[in-house]
Structure formats: C-alpha cells, structure tokens
C-alpha cells in the first residue's frame, strides 16, 4: 500500500523538476481506488 506522505513527496519533486518552481504546500488532496488527486501550490524562486 502506498503511503500518503510518499505520494505527496513524489508529486512535489516531480513538479519542481518539471517547472523549475518550488512546491509550497498541498491545498487539497483526495484518493480514489486507483488514483490520487493533489492541488500543490507553487512559488517562483528569484
């Protein structure tokens, strides 16, 4: 079984790598039988 923290950590890392932005916080999250849905707020580093 996949742990919630592992899902969040993986999603944040992937978004940071793809966008060059920093993941700030998760504002919404849900889990269905076969998928996760996350809303991760990003901030731009200057």
C-alpha angles and dihedrals in degrees: 000000000000116000119230093233091054091053093050094045092049094047093048092050093049093049092048091050094047098043105029087229128117119250106237106181145327109254099179137013138175136172129210128184096279106012147046126221117202134177108202120185114219131201129203117239115218 
